[in-house]
Structure formats: structure tokens, C-alpha cells
Amino acid sequence: MDFAPTEEQRAARELAAEIFGDLSTHERLSALGTGTDAELWKALCAAGLPAAVEEIGLAGLVLLLEEQGRTTAQVPLAVTCAYGVLPVAVHGTAEQRDRLLPALREGTAVATGAFGSGVATARRTAHGWRLSGTFPAVPWLRAATHVLVPADVLVWAHEAGAGHEAEAAQGAAAGPAASAGLRAEPRCFLVDVHAAGTEADKTEADKTEADKTEADKTEADKTEGGGTEDRRTEAAGAEADGTAADGAGAALVEAVETTAPWAAGRLTLDGVPAELLGGEGTHADVLGRARTAFAGLQAGVCRGSLDRVVHHTAVRKQFGRPLSTHQGVLMRAADAHMDTEAIRVTAYEAAWRYDQGLPAATHALTTAWWACEAGKRVVHSGQHLHGGIGADVEHPVHRHFLWGRQLDAYLGPAPGLLAELGDELTGVAG
């Protein structure tokens, strides 16, 4: 195995480092608050970095995300590539690639994934696949145009695999007797949240104004126009009766504030049209690649925290000498460095194996576990080694602490990853 980056990967990483370093500064992030950095995202896309992921692979994406993590840049690079560019490029049909990839490359479309908090239910109708389900916190959902959603479909137990989902759905619709021998398997579906009739969450001021406007409407206006909730209910009823048009169903997006400023949202799907992406094995592949990508992001977050530790302990003096010369500080920083390297190397290995077409499920779980367990230790050490100013929420190191804890929560919990890894190693996992 060879983790040395190719010339193309190295060039992409250097370009990303330059852009993140110029635009994702402490001053700009402080002014930005919890929003998405549209200017930085535009610069990354103009430089062709999301598009380059198709060529530089998952290993190249890990390198890009390391640079993002160093600066805690508030852009949807990880989700767009892990849940959009790579899944479509690897598992999409020729028609899906031609239709979806250009906008994802240019950044005019932003993808995210509803992974990590359950699955939706999928059923096939005369108008195609429909999804229903709720996902409490989807990263960068408020910036997304497309969401990759895991959903259970029924397949024949003796013929599980791509191409049998429709037959299984017809059997399930015929009743319990016809459903005998069916089993639920996860598949990946792409939802265009704008085309699905998305209802975006509003600010409190917007909500107040909307409430006043609604209260000022006459009863005749309400009867003629109908409320949003009524339209959703009618759409759901029409879908249940099999009379819904292709555009029926709704996706509700509600703003959710997470530990790190990820522009997250709660996603509720109610009979929303969706298109199947890939088939059997796609869900596991997408999940493993995403875990690896986010582990790379965590490696960058930890490295950025350590860079700040190195600077702080070198210039701050105690008892007449720099903090960095004290043995306790050196040991704590050394442990944090080794933890960071463990995350980075395991992420490189998993990414390399995916790019080489080798089995990598256990390697993705391994790097995700390191990202959770070791990442948490590193960002705590980074804050601790800054002393009192490490507790200042306006200090740059606090931002790394928040991102480290957010990634720990998103990828984990760590004990669950270990249990899943144990199942994989012992052959228990299906």
C-alpha cells in the first residue's frame, strides 16, 4: 500500500490550503457567525475543487478536507462530495451522471446526506418511488438542493439485489400473504428538496410576520388558497389513494443549531418523490466512504488545534520559560499528536482501499472510531493547553473544540462503531 499523494492530489491539496488560508480567517469566521460562507464556497467551486474529486478520488477528498478542518471553514465541501459527487460518479447511471454531476461540480447544486439517524420508508407507486420519514439533524441541509436518503425497501429474501425492489413492492402491496419471504434492505435515494416542494424554516421575525399575514387573511382567502398544512395533508391523501401527480408530497426543512455551525436542519419527508441511486451494496459503500471523508475532516480539525497549541505554548511563558519546555505540556501535546496521526493514517488507508476497489468496510469503521475517540481527546487537550483563554468562546481554539465534538457526535458514538466493527470482523453483520 502506498499513501503518497499523486501529483494531482498534491496540487489540489495545495490549492485548497491557499484558498482556505486566505478566506477562512478567524476574523471572517467571527463575522460570519453560524452561516455558510458563500464567498468561500464560490471560490472553491471556481477553482474546480469539488469537480476534481472525481479524478483525485476519496484519498484526494480526504486531503482537501484536512485543509478545511485546519481552518474550520464553513462550507458544504464534505457533504457535497461524500453524498453527491462520489456516489453519483460511482453508482449513478449514465443518465444520472450527465444530469446531476455538472451542477455538483460547479457548486450550483449542493448535496448532503441524511445518514446516521435512522432510515426512511420507501414504496413504489405508479409514479415512482416515494419516501417518508424524519431525520432530526442533517448537516448543511439549509444549504442543500439534494439530499441522499437511506431508505428501507422490501426485496425477495432469495433474490435480494438490484432490480428486484419493484417486484417486492408489488408483492407487499398485495397483502401480508404475498409479502411472505420479503425482507427490508437499505437503498439510497436522491431527493431534490426544491422540486419536492420544500418548506424552509424561517427566522423568528419571518415567522411573526407570516403569522400576522395569515391572521389578516379573510376566511374566503383561506378557503380559496388553503393553508400549507392543508395542502400537505391533501397531497398525502392523494398519494395514499394512488391519485397523486408526480409532484405530490412535501419535504419540510426546519433549522437546527448544532454544536458546530453546520447549517443543519431537521428533514421531514411526506411521500416525497425520489430516484433510486445504485442498488444492493450502495448504502454500505456510501456510508463507508462518508465515514472516511469525515474522519479526514476530523484529522484536519485536530491538526489545526495542535498548530494553535504549538504557537501558544512557544510564546507564552511560565516560571520564566516557555510553556512548551515543561514536561507535562510536552507529554500532553505529544499524546495529542499521536492521536491526530492515528486518525490521519487510518483515514488514508481506508480511502486508498476504496480507491483501489479493495474491501474497506472495517477500515472505514476503524478510522471513524479513531476520529471519535481520539479526536475528542485532541480537541480537549488543545483547549486545556491554552489555559484560561482556552475557555474563551471567542478564541480560535474554541472553534476547533466545537468542530471536534460535533464530528465525534456525528460519526459516533464510538462504542457503537466498535460493536459494528466486531460484527464485521466476526461475520455477524449481514
N, C-alpha and C positions, 0 to 999 in steps of 0.2 A: 504494500500500500504506500502511496506517495501523496502527502498532503500539500506538497509545494504548489502554490498557485501558478496557473498558466499565465502567459504574458497578458492575455485578455482579462483574466480575473484581477491581476495585479493593477492593470491600468484602470479598470472600473473602480477598484478599491481606492486608488489614489485620487481619482476624480471625485468620488463620494466624500472622501476625507476633506478635500478642498472646499466643496460646496457646504458641507455641514459645518466646517470650521468657520467659514465666512458668514453664514447666515444664522446658524443655531447658537447664538451667543447668549450669555446669561442675561444681558440687557434686553435682548429681543424676546427671550422666553418670559421674562418677568412682565414685559408689556403685553405679551400675548395672552397671558392668563391660562385658561383651560381650553382655548380654542385650537383649531387646526391651523397650521402655518401654511396658508395658501401660497404665499410668495415662494417659500422654500420648496413646496411640492411642485410648483410650476417650474422652478429651476432644475429640479431633479429630472423631471419628465423632458424638459427641453434638452438636457444633456443626454437623454436616451438611456438612463439607468434602469427603469422598470423594463424597458424593451430588451435591454442587454441580458436580463436574467434568462431568457430563452437560450442564449448562447453560452453563458458562463455557468449555468446550472445552479443546483442547490448550493454547492460549495461556494460559488461566487456570490449567491444571495447572502449566505452566512457572513462573508467578508463585508458586504455592504451594510448589513445590519449591525455588525460590530461597530462600524463607524457611526451609525445612527445612535447606538446605545451610549457611546462615549460622550455624546453631546445631548442625549435625551431629546432629540429633535421630534417635534410634534407633527409628524406626517404619517399617512397610512401606507408606508412602504412595505412593511412586513405583511400586513393583511392582503394588500392588493396582489403581491407576488405569491404568497403562500396559498391564498384561497382563490386567486383569479388567474394570473399569468401562467403559473406552473400547472395547476390542474387542467386548465383548458388546453394548454400545449401538449400535455402528456396524455390526457384521457378524452379530450374532445374529438368530435367527428371533424372531418374536413370542413363541413359547412359551419360548425360552431367556431372553429378556429378562424375562418375567414371573416365571420360576422363579429366575434367578440374581441379578438386579440388587438386589432388596430386601436380601438378606443382605450383598452387597458394599457397598451404601450404608450399612448400619448398622454395618459392621465386624465382624459375627459370622462372616463369611467373609472370608478373606484370600487373594488371588490372587498368583501370581508367574509368571515365565516362564523356561523352560529354553532361552533363546536365547543364542547366542554360542559354543557349544561343541559343534557338530555337530547332527545331526538323528536322530530315532528312525526305526524302520521301522514302517509301518502295514500291516495286512492286514485285509480284511473277512471275517468268518465269519458263520455262521448267526445268531450272537448279537450282531452289530455289529462295530464297529472294535476292533482290539486293537493295542496299541503295545508295542514292545520297544526298549530302548536304555539307554545310560548317559550321564549328564551330570555331570561332575566337580564343578562348583560352581554351584549355583543360589541366587541371593540371596534371603534371607528364607524359605528353604524350610522351616526348622524352625517357622516361624510360620504356614505356609500351609495352607489347606484345599483349594485348587485350583491346578493348575499348567497353564499354557498351553504345550503342547509342539509344536514344529515336527517334522513327520514327512514322509518321502517316500512318496508314493503313485504307483501306475502309472496313467497315463492314455493314451488313444489319441493318438498323435502328431498325427493330423489332426483330432482332436476334443477337444483339450485344453481343460479348463474345468470349471466346476462341473457336477455331475450325471453325469459320465462315470467317476468314480472306481470305483463299484461294478462297472460293466461291465468296466473294465480289470482289476480284481482277479479277476473270474471268469475272464477270459482268461488271466491269469498262472497261476491255479490249474490250468488245463487242460494246461499244459506249455509248453516253450520255443517250439514251433511256433506255438501260439496267442498267445504273448506278443510275436511279431514286430510291430513297429510301435508298441510301447508305449514310453513314456519316463517317468522319475521326475520328479515335480514336488512342491515343498513345499506342505504344507497345515498348518493349525493345528487342533490337537485339545485339548480341555479334559479334564483328568483330575481326578477327585475323589479325592485321595490317601487320604482316610479311608475312603471307600466301597470303594476298591481293595484294602483290607486292608493298610494301611501298617504297616511295621515301622520304628518310630522308633529312632534311635540312642540309647543310654543313656550315662550318665556312667560313669566307671571304677568308682565304688562300686556302681552298679546292676549293671554287668556282672559284678563279682566276686560279688555276692550271687546273681545269676542263675545263674552257673556253679556255685556251691555248691548251690543248689537243684536244679539239673539233676543234679549228681553224687549227690545224696541220693535221687533217684527210683529206684524199683525197676525192674527190667527189664520187669516186667508193666505198670507205669505208662507206660513209654516206648512199649511195643507198643500199648497202648490209646489213648494220646493222640497219639503221634507227635511228632517234632520239627518245628520251624518250617521248617527247610530241607527236610525230607521232604515237608511239605505243599506247599511251593512247587514242588518237583520234580514231585509228583503232579499239581498244577494245570497245570503246563506240559505234562506228557504228555497230560493230558486235552484240553487246548486243541489240541495237535497232532493228536489223533485226531478232533477235531471234536465231542467229547462233553462239553466243559466247559459248566458252567452260566454264567449271566450274571455271577455274582460271581467267577469264576475269575481267576487272575492276581494278582500282588502287586507293590507298589511299596515298594522299600527306601530309606529315608532315613537317611543317615549324616551326623553332624555334621562340618562342615568350618570351620575357623577361617581367615578371610580377613584381608587387611591392615586393612580397616575392619570394625567389628563389625556385620556384616550378617546374623547368624543364618543363615548359608549352610549348604547341605548337598549331599551327593552323592546324586543320584537315579538309581536303577536300576529300570527298568520291565521286567517279565517277563510279556508277554501281558496287559497291563492294559486293562480296558475304557475306552474314551474316546469322546467325542462330537465330531463334526466341527463346527467353527465357521467359518462363511463358506465361501468356495470359492476359485477362482482369483484371485490378487491379494491375498488376505487376509494371507498371510505377509509379503509385501513392505510392505504398509500398516502392519501391527502393528510390524514391525521398524523402519520409519522413524519412526513416532510414538514408539516407546520410545527410540530414539536421541535424538530431540529432547527428550523428557522428562528423560532422564538428563543431557543437556547443560545443561538448565536447573538441575538439581541441582548440577552442577559449577560453574556460574556463581555460585550461592549459596555454595558451599564457598570459592571464590576470594574472593568479596566478604567473607566472614567472616574469612578470613585477613588480607586487606588492612585491615579495620577494626581488627584487633588490631595490625597494623603501625603504623597511624596513631597509635593510642593510645600504644604503646610508644615510638616514636621522638619523640613530642611531650614525654613526661615524662622520658625517660632522657637524661642529659647526658653529653657527652664533650668534653674540652678547654674546659670552661666554658660550653658552649652545647648546646641540644637536638640530638639526632641528626638530627632532621628538617631542620635547617638546613645539613647537609653535602651538597655537590653529588652525591657518589657515592650517598648514600642516596636523595636525591630522584630521581635518574635511574633507579635500580633500582625504586623504588616506582612511578614514572610508567610504566615499561615493563610492570609487573605490572598496573597499572590499565588500560592499553590492551589487554592480553591478555584481561583479565576482560570488558571491554566487547565485545571481538570475540566471545567465547563467548556473551554475553548477547544481542547484536543478531542473530547468526546463528540462535540458538535462537528468538528472537521471530519472525524471518522464516519459518523452517521451520514453526513452529506456526501462524502466521497463514495460510500457504498450505494447510496441511492443513484448517484450519477453514473456509477458503473453497472447498474442493473443487478446488484447483489442483494441478498436478503438483509434487511436493515431494521426490522421492527424492534428487535431487542436493543439495538444500538440507539435508536431514537428514544426509547424509554430510558435508557441509561443516561443519555445527555440531558433529558428532561428532568430526571431525578437530581442530577448534579446542579442543574440550573435552579431548581427549587431549594434544595438543602444547602448547597454551598453558596449560592447566590445570596440567600438570606444572611448567612454568616458574614459575607464580604461587605454588604452594604451597612450592616450593623457595626462592623469594625471600622469602616470608613467614617461613620458618624461619630463613633466613640473616640477615635484617634484625633478628631478635631476638637475634642474637649467641649467646653461650654458653647462655643459658636456652632458646633455640630447640631445643636438643638434649635438653632435659629431657622425658622421655616423659610426665611428669605435668603439663606446661604445656598450657594450652588450645590453643595454636597447633599443637602436635604432632598433635592430633586432626584438624585441617584438613589437615595434611600427609598423614596416613594415608588420609583420605577422598579427597583429590585423586589420590593414587597408585592407590587402589582403582578409582576411576572411569576413570582412564587405562587400567588393565588390562582393565576390564570392557567399555569401549566400543571399545578398540583391537584390535590395535596400529595406531598412526597410519599407518605405511606401507601396511598392508592396506586401510585406509579410502581412502587416496589412489588405490591401484590400482583399487579398486571404483568410485570416483568417475570415474576415467579411462575405465573400461569403459562407465559410464553415459553419459558425455559423447560417446564415440565410437560408441555404438550397439553395442558388443560384448556387453554384458550381455543375457541372454535375457529 
